[in-house]
Amino acid sequence: MTDAATPIELFYWPTPNGWKITIALEELGLPYALRVVNIGRGDQFKPEFLAISPNNKMPAIIDPDGPGGAPISVFESGAILQYLGRKTGKLYPTDERARVETDEWLFWQMGGFGPMLGQTHHFRQYAPEKLPYAIDRYTNETHRLYGVLNERLKDREFLAGDYSIADIATVGWATLWERQGQDIAEFPHVKRWLDTLLARPAVRRGLDVKVDGEKPLDLSADKEAQKVLFGQRARAS
């Protein structure tokens, strides 16, 4: 973080979606200040957070140096990545054909690779009742999506042209292949791509961002966190 400008506020918890933004900010060299959103304790439902992220999901950012020099808040990880790419002119191409290709794979991650892998985590790791149908359904869909990713990467280094926000959006989820019930050896092109990205210092720094004073969530044992995260409707408290 070399820029001397006022830091971007990043509302964060260390999850694959949170990592998208820490990686991007590290890659772009933008200064940022962490604002902890302890999702296991319900911080995402606090009114001050809902004011910037009405879907009660992190990450979100406040950029004090937004368009026209005025502050702007942005929620949804994909929208944040696009915003940061436009702001800096980096990691997000300006050529329209290249941008469309990047957007295709960004939205593939946002609409499929992230949500389906998240459901796989839930039913394989955290669900209080082991439901074979749900486990098989999401593990198989995750396998299909890794196959799509593998096919895409068989003849290219990155997802869309040069290294971009599409790769950044995807890498954190892909690091968790083992807990998703996958064998990375089945997907050699994904493994090569993953090794390439994990060798980038900014990616490693982004993945390693911790939350001071907070213990990692153990959702298999933390009953209070389960109540907050699983099946709860939003509440303003």
C-alpha positions in Angstrom: 0.0 0.0 0.0 2.1 2.9 -1.3 -0.5 5.6 -2.1 -0.5 8.4 0.4 -4.2 9.2 -0.3 -7.0 8.8 2.3 -7.5 5.1 2.7 -10.5 3.3 1.3 -12.6 1.8 4.1 -13.1 -1.9 3.5 -15.9 -3.6 5.4 -14.4 -7.1 5.7 -14.4 -10.6 7.1 -11.8 -13.2 5.9 -13.9 -15.2 3.5 -13.5 -15.9 -0.3 -15.7 -12.8 -1.0 -13.7 -10.6 1.4 -10.5 -11.9 -0.2 -11.5 -10.6 -3.6 -11.2 -7.1 -2.4 -8.1 -7.4 -0.3 -6.4 -9.0 -3.2 -7.5 -6.3 -5.6 -6.5 -3.5 -3.3 -3.1 -5.1 -2.7 -2.6 -5.6 -6.5 -3.6 -2.0 -7.2 -1.5 -0.5 -4.4 -4.4 1.4 -3.0 -4.4 2.2 0.8 -7.2 0.7 2.8 -8.4 0.5 6.3 -10.2 -2.5 7.6 -13.6 -2.2 9.2 -14.4 -5.5 10.8 -17.8 -7.0 10.0 -18.0 -10.1 12.3 -20.6 -12.1 10.3 -20.8 -14.7 13.0 -22.0 -12.1 15.5 -24.4 -10.3 13.3 -22.5 -7.1 12.5 -23.9 -7.3 9.0 -27.3 -6.5 10.4 -26.3 -3.3 12.1 -28.1 -0.2 10.7 -24.8 1.6 10.0 -23.7 -1.3 7.8 -27.1 -1.8 6.1 -26.9 1.9 5.1 -24.0 1.0 2.7 -24.8 -2.7 2.1 -28.6 -3.2 2.1 -28.3 -6.9 1.4 -26.5 -7.4 4.7 -23.5 -9.0 3.1 -19.9 -8.0 3.2 -17.6 -6.9 1.6 -18.5 -3.3 1.0 -16.3 -0.2 0.6 -16.4 3.5 1.1 -14.0 5.4 -1.1 -13.5 9.0 0.2 -12.2 10.0 -3.2 -15.0 8.9 -5.3 -16.3 10.3 -8.6 -15.9 14.1 -8.7 -13.9 13.9 -5.5 -16.9 13.0 -3.3 -17.2 9.9 -1.2 -19.0 6.9 -2.6 -20.0 3.6 -1.1 -20.1 0.3 -3.1 -21.5 -3.0 -2.1 -21.4 -6.5 -3.9 -17.9 -7.8 -4.5 -18.2 -7.8 -8.3 -19.4 -4.2 -8.4 -16.5 -3.2 -6.1 -14.0 -5.0 -8.4 -15.4 -3.2 -11.5 -15.3 0.1 -9.6 -11.7 -0.2 -8.5 -10.8 -1.3 -12.1 -12.4 1.8 -13.6 -11.0 4.0 -10.9 -7.4 3.0 -11.5 -7.5 1.9 -15.1 -5.9 -1.4 -14.1 -7.0 -5.1 -14.1 -10.1 -4.2 -16.0 -9.6 -3.5 -19.8 -11.0 -0.4 -21.4 -11.3 -2.0 -24.9 -15.0 -3.0 -25.1 -14.4 -6.5 -26.5 -11.9 -7.3 -23.8 -14.1 -5.8 -21.2 -17.1 -7.9 -22.2 -14.9 -11.0 -22.0 -13.7 -10.0 -18.5 -17.3 -9.3 -17.4 -18.5 -12.7 -18.7 -16.1 -14.5 -16.4 -16.6 -12.1 -13.5 -20.3 -12.8 -13.7 -19.8 -16.5 -14.2 -18.0 -16.4 -10.8 -20.6 -14.2 -9.2 -23.6 -16.1 -10.4 -22.3 -19.7 -10.3 -18.8 -20.5 -9.1 -19.2 -18.6 -5.8 -22.8 -19.4 -4.9 -22.6 -23.1 -5.8 -19.3 -23.6 -4.0 -20.8 -21.8 -1.0 -23.7 -24.2 -0.9 -21.2 -27.1 -1.2 -19.4 -25.7 1.9 -22.6 -25.4 3.8 -24.0 -28.9 3.1 -20.7 -30.7 3.4 -19.3 -28.8 6.4 -21.9 -27.0 8.4 -25.4 -28.2 7.9 -26.7 -29.7 11.2 -28.2 -32.6 9.3 -26.2 -34.4 6.6 -28.5 -34.5 3.6 -27.1 -36.9 0.9 -29.2 -35.3 -1.8 -28.0 -31.8 -1.1 -24.4 -32.9 -0.6 -24.4 -34.8 -3.9 -26.3 -32.1 -5.8 -23.9 -29.3 -4.9 -20.7 -31.3 -4.9 -21.6 -32.5 -8.4 -22.4 -29.0 -9.6 -19.1 -27.8 -8.1 -17.3 -30.5 -10.1 -19.1 -29.4 -13.2 -18.0 -25.8 -12.6 -14.4 -26.8 -12.1 -14.6 -28.6 -15.4 -15.8 -25.4 -17.1 -12.9 -23.5 -15.5 -10.5 -26.2 -16.5 -11.7 -26.1 -20.1 -11.4 -22.4 -20.2 -7.8 -22.4 -19.0 -6.5 -25.2 -21.2 -5.2 -22.8 -23.8 -4.7 -19.6 -21.9 -2.9 -18.3 -18.9 -5.7 -16.3 -17.4 -9.5 -16.3 -17.6 -10.0 -13.4 -19.9 -6.9 -12.0 -21.7 -4.4 -10.6 -19.3 -4.6 -11.1 -15.5 -7.8 -9.3 -14.4 -10.5 -8.9 -11.9 -12.1 -12.1 -13.2 -9.1 -14.1 -11.9 -9.2 -12.2 -8.6 -12.8 -12.9 -8.1 -12.3 -16.6 -8.7 -9.0 -17.5 -7.0 -10.1 -17.4 -3.3 -12.9 -19.8 -3.9 -10.7 -22.1 -5.9 -8.1 -22.4 -3.0 -10.7 -24.3 -1.1 -11.2 -27.1 -3.6 -10.4 -29.9 -1.0 -13.2 -28.9 1.4 -15.5 -28.8 -1.7 -14.9 -32.5 -2.2 -12.8 -32.0 -5.4 -9.6 -33.5 -6.5 -7.5 -30.8 -8.1 -5.5 -33.5 -10.1 -8.6 -33.9 -12.2 -8.3 -30.2 -13.3 -4.6 -29.7 -14.3 -5.2 -26.4 -16.0 -7.0 -25.1 -13.0 -4.0 -26.3 -10.8 -1.5 -24.5 -13.1 -3.6 -21.3 -13.0 -4.0 -21.5 -9.2 -0.3 -22.1 -8.7 0.4 -19.0 -10.9 -1.9 -16.8 -9.0 -0.8 -18.0 -5.6 2.8 -17.1 -6.5 1.8 -13.5 -6.9 2.9 -11.6 -3.7 -0.2 -9.4 -3.8 -2.5 -12.4 -3.9 -0.7 -14.0 -1.0 -1.0 -10.7 1.0 -4.7 -10.4 0.2 -5.4 -14.0 1.3 -3.4 -13.5 4.5 -5.3 -10.4 5.7 -6.4 -11.2 9.2 -8.8 -9.5 11.6 -7.0 -8.4 14.7 -8.5 -9.7 18.0 -11.1 -11.9 16.2 -11.0 -15.6 16.2 -11.7 -17.5 12.9 -15.3 -18.8 12.8 -15.7 -22.4 13.6 -19.1 -22.9 12.1 -19.2 -26.6 12.9 -19.1 -25.8 16.6 -20.2 -22.2 17.1 -24.0 -22.5 17.6 -24.5 -18.7 18.0 -22.8 -18.1 14.6 -25.0 -20.8 13.1 -28.1 -19.0 14.3 -26.9 -15.8 12.8 -25.7 -17.1 9.4 -28.1 -20.0 8.6 -31.7 -19.3 7.9 -31.9 -16.0 9.7 -33.9 -13.1 8.2 -32.3 -9.7 8.3 -32.8 -7.7 11.4 -31.9 -4.1 12.3 -30.2 -4.5 15.6 
